């Protein structure tokens, strides 16, 4: 009951402050109510409208994905950046793809190729189902592996939805009843001679290991931007958020925020950015080039609005 109430309060806060719903919060809450009732009357996942003509398969247990029903884009700034930044000729890397929201936006809306990594067995099946639903098998390369700094076998949670994560070797035994044994690889080993334009990393604190296995990719100027979640979860692996920030900056990327409604890219200064990393951060290598891409992009359609 407590978990349900926490999720409910979180949903209400998101609806109240989200750029696409704060002017009409009651419409978003009505979508929430319809979903709460309707999803319990239908056995199995439901295909919901997403962006443009794409769809997502979601079920009540997928709290991250179902937010898109109420607010259109659950992570508006970052998803809007992806949709305005990418072009059909680009390659996108989705590290920590979960059920494939970013993958569907990149390949289903923009039309570019995607290399997606999702080690959780339940989430990987859902990722593949969403790729199939949108007829994107020719554009999306799915890997049931975790990215790391080396190839090895590790323990991974698989029942925590968007909070699934790598379990360190010295973690408490409380995890043992719900772990999967998975294989890791490095991004450089998978891509070989392919070079992405944009990469998203959302791996619940394991970002430093992903970056350590991506040195060739990060050094290539063809990689123009990153979307990275950096938060206190990295401390479970003995890494401070500041360390990951410093690593990304050494490759020439600068932290930014993006307003999709205004198409404004704002560089974050040390005094304004959250170095504990409570939010996703957009990183760009060349701000002027990025701004041109963003302003020249065609609009996308979500919740009946063009952005």
C-alpha positions as CSV (number, residue, x, y, z in Angstrom):
1,X,0.0,0.0,0.0
2,X,2.8,2.4,0.9
3,X,4.5,1.8,-2.4
4,X,1.3,2.4,-4.3
5,X,0.8,5.7,-2.5
6,X,4.4,6.8,-3.2
7,X,3.9,6.1,-6.9
8,X,0.6,7.9,-6.9
9,X,2.1,11.0,-5.2
10,X,5.0,10.9,-7.6
11,X,2.7,10.7,-10.6
12,X,0.7,13.7,-9.4
13,X,3.9,15.8,-8.9
14,X,5.0,14.9,-12.4
15,X,1.7,15.9,-13.9
16,X,1.6,19.2,-12.0
17,X,5.0,20.3,-13.2
18,X,5.4,18.6,-16.6
19,X,5.7,21.1,-19.5
20,X,3.1,19.3,-21.6
21,X,0.5,18.9,-18.8
22,X,0.9,21.7,-16.3
23,X,-1.6,23.9,-18.1
24,X,-4.2,21.1,-18.2
25,X,-3.4,18.8,-15.3
26,X,-7.0,17.4,-15.1
27,X,-6.7,16.0,-18.6
28,X,-3.6,14.1,-17.6
29,X,-5.2,12.9,-14.4
30,X,-8.1,11.7,-16.4
31,X,-5.7,9.7,-18.6
32,X,-4.2,8.2,-15.4
33,X,-7.7,7.2,-14.1
34,X,-8.6,5.6,-17.4
35,X,-5.4,3.6,-17.4
36,X,-5.8,2.5,-13.8
37,X,-9.3,1.1,-14.6
38,X,-8.8,0.0,-18.2
39,X,-5.5,-1.8,-17.8
40,X,-6.9,-4.1,-15.1
41,X,-9.7,-5.2,-17.5
42,X,-7.3,-6.3,-20.3
43,X,-5.1,-9.4,-19.8
44,X,-1.5,-8.7,-20.8
45,X,0.3,-5.6,-22.1
46,X,-1.6,-2.8,-23.9
47,X,-0.3,-0.9,-27.0
48,X,-0.6,2.8,-26.3
49,X,0.0,5.7,-28.7
50,X,3.4,7.2,-28.2
51,X,5.0,9.9,-30.5
52,X,3.9,10.5,-34.1
53,X,2.7,7.1,-35.3
54,X,4.7,4.9,-32.9
55,X,3.3,2.8,-30.1
56,X,4.5,1.3,-26.8
57,X,3.5,-2.0,-25.2
58,X,2.9,-1.2,-21.5
59,X,1.4,-2.9,-18.4
60,X,0.6,-1.6,-14.9
61,X,3.9,-2.9,-13.4
62,X,5.9,-0.7,-15.8
63,X,5.9,2.5,-13.8
64,X,8.5,4.3,-16.0
65,X,6.8,3.5,-19.3
66,X,3.2,4.2,-18.1
67,X,4.2,7.8,-17.3
68,X,4.1,8.4,-21.0
69,X,0.4,7.8,-21.0
70,X,-0.2,10.7,-18.7
71,X,2.4,13.2,-19.8
72,X,3.3,12.2,-23.4
73,X,7.1,12.0,-22.8
74,X,8.2,10.9,-19.3
75,X,11.6,12.6,-19.7
76,X,10.6,15.6,-21.7
77,X,13.9,17.5,-21.9
78,X,16.1,14.5,-22.8
79,X,13.5,12.8,-25.1
80,X,12.8,16.1,-26.8
81,X,16.6,16.6,-27.3
82,X,16.9,13.2,-28.9
83,X,13.9,13.8,-31.2
84,X,15.2,17.2,-32.4
85,X,18.9,16.2,-32.5
86,X,19.0,12.9,-34.3
87,X,18.7,12.5,-38.1
88,X,17.8,9.4,-40.1
89,X,21.4,8.8,-41.1
90,X,22.7,8.8,-37.5
91,X,23.4,5.9,-35.2
92,X,22.0,6.0,-31.6
93,X,23.3,3.9,-28.7
94,X,20.8,3.1,-25.9
95,X,22.7,1.7,-22.9
96,X,20.1,0.6,-20.3
97,X,17.3,0.5,-22.8
98,X,14.7,-1.0,-20.4
99,X,11.5,-1.5,-22.5
100,X,12.8,0.6,-25.3
101,X,11.3,4.1,-25.0
102,X,14.4,5.9,-26.3
103,X,15.0,3.2,-28.9
104,X,11.5,3.6,-30.3
105,X,11.9,7.4,-30.4
106,X,15.2,7.2,-32.2
107,X,14.3,4.5,-34.8
108,X,10.5,4.7,-34.9
109,X,10.1,8.5,-35.0
110,X,13.5,9.8,-36.4
111,X,14.2,6.7,-38.4
112,X,17.9,6.2,-37.5
113,X,19.7,3.0,-36.5
114,X,19.9,2.0,-32.9
115,X,22.1,-0.4,-30.9
116,X,20.3,-1.1,-27.7
117,X,21.6,-2.9,-24.6
118,X,19.3,-4.3,-21.9
119,X,20.5,-7.1,-19.6
120,X,17.3,-7.6,-17.6
121,X,15.5,-10.7,-19.0
122,X,12.0,-9.3,-18.5
123,X,12.9,-5.8,-19.8
124,X,14.8,-7.3,-22.8
125,X,11.7,-9.3,-23.8
126,X,9.6,-6.1,-23.6
127,X,12.2,-4.2,-25.6
128,X,12.1,-6.8,-28.4
129,X,8.3,-6.7,-28.3
130,X,8.2,-2.9,-28.7
131,X,10.7,-3.2,-31.6
132,X,8.5,-5.8,-33.3
133,X,5.3,-3.8,-32.6
134,X,6.8,-0.8,-34.5
135,X,8.3,-3.0,-37.3
136,X,11.8,-1.8,-36.5
137,X,13.8,-5.0,-36.6
138,X,15.7,-3.7,-39.6
139,X,16.9,-0.6,-37.7
140,X,17.4,-1.8,-34.1
141,X,20.2,-4.2,-33.0
142,X,19.2,-5.5,-29.5
143,X,21.8,-7.0,-27.1
144,X,20.8,-8.9,-23.9
145,X,24.0,-7.8,-22.2
146,X,25.2,-5.1,-19.8
147,X,27.9,-2.7,-21.0
148,X,31.0,-2.6,-18.8
149,X,34.8,-2.1,-18.9
150,X,35.5,-5.8,-19.7
151,X,33.8,-9.0,-20.7
152,X,32.8,-11.1,-17.7
153,X,29.8,-12.6,-15.9
154,X,28.0,-10.5,-13.2
155,X,24.9,-10.6,-11.0
156,X,21.9,-8.4,-12.0
157,X,18.5,-7.6,-10.5
158,X,15.6,-8.3,-12.8
159,X,12.3,-7.5,-11.0
160,X,12.8,-3.8,-10.2
161,X,11.5,-2.3,-13.4
162,X,13.5,0.9,-14.2
163,X,15.7,0.4,-11.0
164,X,17.3,-2.9,-12.1
165,X,21.1,-2.7,-11.6
166,X,24.4,-4.6,-11.5
167,X,25.0,-6.1,-8.1
168,X,28.6,-5.7,-6.9
169,X,30.5,-8.8,-5.6
170,X,30.5,-7.5,-2.0
171,X,26.8,-6.6,-1.9
172,X,24.5,-7.8,0.8
173,X,23.0,-11.3,0.4
174,X,19.5,-9.9,0.5
175,X,19.7,-9.9,-3.3
176,X,20.3,-13.5,-3.8
177,X,16.7,-14.7,-4.4
178,X,16.1,-12.3,-7.3
179,X,19.3,-12.1,-9.3
180,X,20.1,-13.1,-12.9
181,X,23.5,-14.1,-14.0
182,X,24.3,-12.0,-17.1
183,X,27.2,-11.3,-19.4
184,X,28.9,-8.0,-19.9
185,X,30.7,-6.6,-23.0
186,X,32.3,-3.3,-23.9
187,X,30.7,-0.8,-26.3
188,X,33.9,-0.5,-28.3
189,X,33.9,-4.3,-28.9
190,X,30.3,-4.3,-30.1
191,X,30.5,-1.2,-32.4
192,X,33.9,-2.0,-34.0
193,X,33.8,0.3,-37.0
194,X,30.3,1.9,-36.3
195,X,30.2,5.3,-34.7
196,X,27.2,6.8,-33.0
197,X,26.1,10.4,-33.1
198,X,24.2,10.2,-29.8
199,X,24.4,7.9,-26.8
200,X,22.1,7.5,-23.8
201,X,23.5,5.9,-20.6
202,X,21.0,5.0,-17.9
203,X,22.5,2.1,-15.9
204,X,21.6,3.0,-12.3
205,X,25.1,3.9,-11.0
206,X,27.2,1.8,-13.3
207,X,28.0,4.6,-15.8
208,X,31.7,4.8,-15.0
209,X,32.2,1.2,-16.1
210,X,30.3,1.8,-19.3
211,X,32.5,4.8,-20.1
212,X,35.6,2.9,-19.3
213,X,34.7,0.3,-22.0
214,X,33.8,3.1,-24.5
215,X,37.1,5.0,-24.9
216,X,37.4,4.6,-28.6
217,X,33.8,5.6,-29.1
218,X,34.0,8.6,-26.8
219,X,37.2,9.8,-28.4
220,X,35.7,9.9,-31.9
221,X,34.4,13.4,-32.8
222,X,31.4,11.7,-34.6
223,X,29.9,11.2,-31.2
224,X,28.4,14.6,-30.7
225,X,26.2,14.3,-27.6
226,X,25.4,12.1,-24.6
227,X,22.4,11.8,-22.3
228,X,23.6,10.4,-18.9
229,X,21.9,9.8,-15.6
230,X,24.5,10.3,-12.9
231,X,23.3,10.0,-9.3
232,X,24.1,8.7,-5.8
233,X,23.6,5.1,-7.0
234,X,27.2,5.1,-8.3
235,X,28.4,5.0,-4.7
236,X,27.3,1.3,-4.5
237,X,30.3,0.6,-6.7
238,X,32.7,2.9,-4.8
239,X,32.5,5.8,-7.3
240,X,31.5,9.4,-6.6
241,X,29.2,11.3,-9.0
242,X,32.0,13.9,-9.5
243,X,34.3,11.2,-10.9
244,X,31.9,10.4,-13.7
245,X,31.3,14.1,-14.5
246,X,35.1,14.6,-14.7
247,X,35.5,11.6,-17.0
248,X,32.9,12.9,-19.5
249,X,34.4,16.4,-19.5
250,X,37.8,15.0,-20.3
251,X,36.4,13.9,-23.6
252,X,35.4,17.5,-24.4
253,X,31.7,17.4,-23.6
254,X,29.9,20.2,-21.8
255,X,26.8,19.7,-19.6
256,X,23.6,21.3,-20.8
257,X,19.8,21.5,-20.3
258,X,17.4,21.6,-23.2
259,X,13.9,23.2,-23.5
260,X,12.1,21.4,-26.4
261,X,9.3,24.0,-26.5
262,X,11.7,26.9,-27.1
263,X,14.4,24.8,-28.7
264,X,16.9,26.4,-26.3
265,X,20.1,24.6,-25.3
266,X,21.6,26.1,-22.1
267,X,25.1,25.3,-20.9
268,X,25.3,24.6,-17.2
269,X,27.9,26.4,-15.2
270,X,29.5,24.9,-12.1
271,X,27.3,27.1,-9.9
272,X,24.0,26.0,-11.5
273,X,24.4,22.3,-12.3
274,X,23.6,19.5,-9.9
275,X,26.9,17.7,-9.4
276,X,25.2,15.0,-7.3
277,X,23.4,14.2,-10.6
278,X,19.8,13.8,-9.4
279,X,18.6,14.5,-12.9
280,X,19.7,13.3,-16.4
281,X,22.3,15.6,-17.9
282,X,22.7,16.3,-21.7
283,X,26.3,16.6,-22.8
284,X,27.3,18.2,-26.1
285,X,30.7,18.4,-27.7
286,X,30.0,21.4,-29.9
287,X,27.2,23.6,-28.7
288,X,27.0,25.8,-31.8
289,X,26.6,22.7,-34.1
290,X,24.1,21.1,-31.7
291,X,22.0,24.3,-31.6
292,X,21.8,24.3,-35.4
293,X,20.7,20.7,-35.4
294,X,18.0,21.3,-32.8
295,X,16.6,24.4,-34.5
296,X,16.5,22.8,-38.0
297,X,14.7,19.6,-36.9
298,X,11.1,18.9,-38.0
299,X,8.5,19.0,-35.2
300,X,7.2,15.8,-33.5
301,X,3.7,15.2,-32.4
302,X,2.7,14.1,-28.9
303,X,-0.6,14.3,-27.0
304,X,-2.1,16.1,-30.0
305,X,0.6,18.9,-29.9
306,X,3.5,19.7,-32.2
307,X,6.8,20.4,-30.5
